[in-house]
Amino acid sequence: MKIKLFILGLSLGVSILSGCNDDLTQVGASIQPENDRPMVYADTFYMKARTVQTDSIYARTIYGSLGEIYDPLYGSLKSDFMCQFYCPDNFRFSHTPIDGKIDSVKFEINYSSWTGDSLTPMRAQIYEVTQSLDRNFYTNINPEKYCNMQNSLGTQTYTAYDMTVSDSIRNDLYTTFQPNVTIQMPVELGQRFYDATINTPEVFNNQETFNEFFPGVYVTNTFGSGNILNIDGSGLRIYYNYAAKDTAGQDSLVTTSILFSATTEIVQLNRLKNTDIDHLLKPNDSISYIKSPAGVYTELTIPTKEIAPVIEGRIISSVDLSLKALPQEDWKYAFDVPNYVLILPKDSVDSFFKKSSTENNTTSFLGSYTSSSRTYSFGNIAKLVQKHIENNPEEDLILNVIPVTRRTGTTTNYYGYSTEYTIAIENYLKPAGVKLRIDKDAMLLRIATIEYKQ
């Protein structure tokens, strides 16, 4: 269906200036030559959408996830990671361990939240990485390429909700409680580190020599299903004792530790494996799906081949885009809705995340979820449609709809008003899912254009 509205250009000001003197609204129209008045058109088209499988996503981050979970709609997800550790240049132990001996070594996994059953038993296991990790931050890596899977460095059974922590500690407003999984590792590993600072200190000259000395670890889930931890960070901590004088001048024994953390300066590779999702990919004319992380996404087609000849000679002024969702599932531990999704041309996805780009409202648009209307709104994408028609009038505009994490900052103006802005956009790494409506009503697209008569 196509609708054309022929409107006197400056008469649009009537609605905008409805509170002004009526005589003023006639001035522009009375002095403007009739042939110079722009024509405004409104046309209606229909988009198409389908569900597409994600082979992998780009995830350069210290954040990750660990565990395995099954959802009746969105299938199974298993998540684990490999990481290096940051080492300061020319690192040395601050004190000399007593008798040159390390006391213990632990691997710490810190997390702030989880998805699934907080009380289901899970088991984490660590393996040593035996060769340098590639700086390839895609999530379809094969850990066996980098690790000796016969050499475990430690294992620990846990539940996401730590029953050993008292409620008084957990709820104390004056302390910062950080849930974590701690895995005991061989003391020989810490001893290897200390001995190297004495015998081959050059391995600590810089990050590159340290990575060759200790390439990292692979952390995976080897037992349990029903929970995934959303990890904030991890690290290798080496404990040792040294001799010191107390305030009275007496000899005392002091226990201290050194932490080698996974940071943004080094490599962390997240592996994500989705299974049981074939039913989401079947042809469907009413629903498309989004599942994160690295599961499925929606591919949206705007029929610019059809639009181009209809609006030839005009300027696109408005293309308001929104996507409507269906209600979420109501079973226990159902996946949450992604708070943000990003739309951008299909051929721009890879470079967008590699370059750490943010939405520019020209070629990429961010939509936030409104729960009351179950809608992702992207605003006016006229620039994107106009540019595509100018460059590729014979091809439809294909957009990817991708779940993302938005990190924000705030700026305050002279009058004290704060404005939120985007610091970073990254692929969403938490389990989430949403069903988007792609029926005819939901896929309707209205385009407003202007034609200036010569």
N, C-alpha and C positions, 0 to 999 in steps of 0.2 A: 504494500500500500504506500502510495506517495502523495503527500499533501504539499501544495504550494500556497504560501501566504504572501500576497503582494501588499507591502506596507510602506507608507511614506517614511523615508529614513529618519527624519527628525521627529516624526510623530511618536517614535519610541520614547521620546522624552516625556510624553504625557504621563505615562505611568510612573516614571522615575521622579518627575517633578510635580506629582499630583498635589502636593501641599503648597505649590506656588501659585502666583497669580495666573489665571487662565489666559489672560491676554498675552503673557510672555510666551506661552507654548505655541502660539500661532506665528510668531515673528519669523522663525527659521523657515517654516514651510512657505510663508508668503513671499520671501525674498529669494528663495532658491529656485533656479530654473527647473521646470518639471522634468526635463530630460536628464538632469544631473542627480535626480533622487535615486538612492540605492534600492534595490529590490531584495527583500529578505525571504528566504525559502525554508521550509521545514520538510524533510524527507524521512521516511521510515524504512529501515532495512532490518534484516535478521542475521544475527551471528550464529555460528556453529561452535560446538565444543566436544571434546572427547578426552578420555583418560589415557595417559601415556605413562609407561614404566620408566623409572629413573635408573640408569645403570650405576651411577655414582654421583656424588656431589663434591664440590670443592669446600674443604673445611680446614682452613688454616687457623687454628685456635688452640688455646690451652684447655678449653672446655670440652667435655666429652661425655660419654655415657658407658655404663657397664651393666650387663645383665641380659636377660632374655624374657620375652613376654609374648603372650598370645591374646589376640582380640578376635571375637567371633566374626566381625565384619572385616577388619583390616589385616587379619592374618598374623603371622609370626614375625618378630623382630629380634635379632641378636646383635649385640653391640659390644665391642672391646677396642683396645687401643695399644699402640706402641709409642714410646717416647724416649727422647734423649733428656739430659739434665744440664742445666746451666752451671758453668764452672768459671769463677773469676780468673782472669789472667794471673799466672804465677801463684796459684793457690798453694797455701801451706796450712797445716793445722795450727791453731792459735796457741796451743799448749802441747807439751810432750806427754803422751799417755804414759801412765805408770808401767814400767818395764816394756814400754813400746807396744802394749797390747790394747787392742780394741775390745770394748765390752760387748756390744751388740749392734745389730743393724735391723732397721725396720723400714717398710715401705708404707707410706701414708696416702690414703685416698680420701680427700675431703669433698663432701657433697652438701648441697643445700636443700635438695628436694628429691623426690622419686616418683615414678609412675608404677601403679599396680599395688599389690598386697605388701604392706610394710612388714608383715610378720612371716612371710614365706622364707624358709631357709635357702640361702644361696651360698655358693662357694667361689671365691676368687683365687686364681692361680697365676703365678708370675714365672716367666721364662726369660733367660738372658738373650738379648739380641747379639748376634755374633758377627754381623757385618754392618757397615755404615748404612744408615737409612737414607733413602732418596728424598729429596725435597719435592715430593709428589704428594700433594695434599688431597688426593681423591680417595674416596671411601671404599674402593673395591680392591684394596691391597690384599696380598696373600702373605700372612705372617710366616708361613713355612719357608718362604724365600729368604728371610732374614734371621730366623731363630733355630736353635737346636731344641726341638720339641721334646727331646729325651732328658733335658737338663732343667728341672724345675728349681726355682730359687725360693719357693715358699708357697704356702696355701693357707687360706683362712675361710672358715664358715661364718656367715653373718646374717643378720636381718637388718633391713633398712631402718626400722625403728629399734634403736639399741636399748634393750631391756635392762642392761647393766647400769644405765644412767638414770639417776633419780629425777623425779619431776621437779624437785626444788632447784636442781642445777639447770635442768632443761628450760625452766620458766623464769629463771632469775633475770630480772631486767637489767641488773648491774654487771652481768658477765656475758661474754659472747660465747655461746655454746656452738661448737662446730661439729656436726656429726661426721664421723670418719670410720673407715675400715683400716685397721692396722695389721700388716702382714709381717710376721717374723721372717727374716732372711738369714742366710748363713753368715756367721761372724767372720768367716774367711774372706767374704767380699769386702767388708770394711777394712780388714787387715791388709788386703791387696791395695786398697787406696792409700793407707798410711805408709806402707812399705815403699810404694812408688814415690811418695814425696821425699823419701830419704835416698833411695837407690837410683831412681830414674826421674828426677824432678822435671825433666824437660817435657814429660807427657802432660804437665799442667801449664805449659807456656801460654796456651790460648785455647779457645773453644774447639778449634779443629784438631789439635793434638789430643785434647781430652776425649773427643768423640771417637778417635781411633783407639784410644786406650780402653774406653768403656762405651760402646755404641748405644746402650740403652736397655730397656726391658719391654716385654710384651705382657700385658695384663688382660686376662680373659676370664670368662665364666665357665666352669667345668662341672657345675652341678646346680640344679634348681631352675625353675621357670616360674614367672609370675611377677617379676620385679625388675625395673631398670633404674639405676642410680643416675642422677643428673650431676655430673662431676664438675666442681669448681676448680680443682687443681690437685696435683699429686707431687710426691717428692720422696727422695731416698735420704733417710736420716741415720747418721752414724754416731753412736754413743761411745764415750770413753771417760775414764777417770784420770785426774792429774792431781799432783800434790801442790798445796798452797798454804799460806799462813792466814790464820783467822785474825780477827780484830785484836785479839790478845797476844798475837805473835806465836800462837801454838800451831804445830803442823796439823793440817786437815786434809781431808780427801774431798775433792770437788768432782761432781758428775756434770758433764756438759755434752753438747751434741753439735753436729754440723749437718745442715740441710742442703741437699742438692735438689733444686726444684725444676719442674717442667715449666718453662716460661715461653713468652712469645719469641724470644731470640733463637730458640732452638726448634727442633722438629718434633711435632706430635702428629701421629697418623691415626685417624679414627677409622675403624672398620665397621661397616653396617651391612647386615645381610637380612633382606626381606624375603619371606617365602609365603606360600598359600595366598597369593594375591591375584591369581589368574582370573577369578570371577570379577574382579574390579575392572579388568581390561576388556571385558566382553562388550560388543557394540550396544549402545544404549542411547535412546533419544529423550530421556527425561532426567538422568542423573550423571554427573561426572564426579570424580573423587580426587581428594588430596590426602596423601598419607606421608607423614614425616617420621623420621628422617630417611631420605633416599629411598622412598617407596614408590609412590605414583604422584603425578601432578596433572593439572588440567591444561590442555592446549586449546586456546581460544582463536577462532578464525573470524576476522572482520572482513566482509565481502567487498574489498576495495576494487576488485575488477568490475563489480556491478555498480559500485558507487561512483567511480571515476567518470564514466560518460554522462551520468545524470547530473553531476555538479560541475561539468566542464565550464571553465570561464568564471567560476565563483571562488570565493575565499571561505574556508570553513571557519565558523566562529564558535561553534559549540558542539561537542560530542561528550555528553555526560555518561560515564560508564560506572555501573555497579553490578555486583554479582550477588545473587540471593542464595542462601543456604537452607537446607532442610533441618528439622530438629535433630539434636544429637541423640544417640542411643541412651537408654535409661538403665542398662544393666550395670552390675557392679564393676568398678574400675574401667568404665568406658573412657575412651580417649577424649582429651580436651580439644577444643577448637583452636587452631593457630590464631594468635592475636593479630598477626600481620601477614599479608601476602603481597608479593611484588609482581607486577606485570611489566614485561619488556619483550622486545622482539626475540624470536627464537634464536637467531644467529648472534645475539649479544650476550647471552647468558654467561658463557664461559669467561669472556673478558671482564664482565661486570664484577664478578666475585674475585677474580685474580687481581684486578686493579684496586680492590677495596673501595669500589664506588658507592655512592649513595644516590637516592632518588633525585632526579633533576626536573621532574614534571615536564620533560620534553620527550625523552625516549624511554624513561623508566618512571613508574608511578607506584606509590605505596598505598595500599588499602588497609585500613584498620577495621576490625570486626565490631559491629554494633549488635549486641545481643538482643535488644528489644525488637529489632526488625530483622535480625539474622541476615545482615547485609555487610558486604565489603564495598566501600565507596572509594573510587579513585579520582573523582572530580572530572575536570574537562581535559580530555585527551586529544583535543583538536589538532595541536601541533604535531603529534605523532602520526595521526591519520593523514594530515596534509603533506607532511614530509614523505611518507611512504608513497602516496599517490604521485607526487612530483617525480620521485626517483624510480618507482616500480609500478607504473599504472596497470601493467598486465599481470601482476601477481597479487593474490590476496595477502593481507597483513596477518601473520601468524604470531600470536603472543603466548608466552609461557606464563602460567600462574603458579608462583612458587612460594611455599611457606618460608618465612624469614624471621630472624630476630632483629629487632631494632634497638640499638643502644643510643641513648639521648643525653644531651646536655641542655643547660638553660643559660640564657643571656638576659640581662636586666637593663632596661633603657633608663634615660635620665629621670623619668617620672616614677620609676620603681616598678614598672610592669615587666613581668618575666615572660619570655618566649622560649618554648621548647624547640630544639632542632636536633637533627640526626647526626650522630657522631659516626656510626658504623652500621652497616647492614650485612648480616651473615646468614648462611643457610641455617634453617632451624634444626637443632640437634635433639630436641625432645620428642618423645612419642606423641603424636597428635593426628587427628583426622577430621575431615569435614566433607559432607556431601553437598555439591553445588547443583542448583536447579538449572537444567539446560532445555526445558520445555519451551515452546514457542513464545509464551508470554515473558518468560525470564530472559530470552535471547533478543528481545526487541531493542533496536538501537535507533535513536532519533538524532538526526544530524541537522543543525541549523547552518545555513550558508548565506553569504551576501554577494550580490552581483552589482558592480558599479557600471552604470550606463555611460558610454563615451559620448 
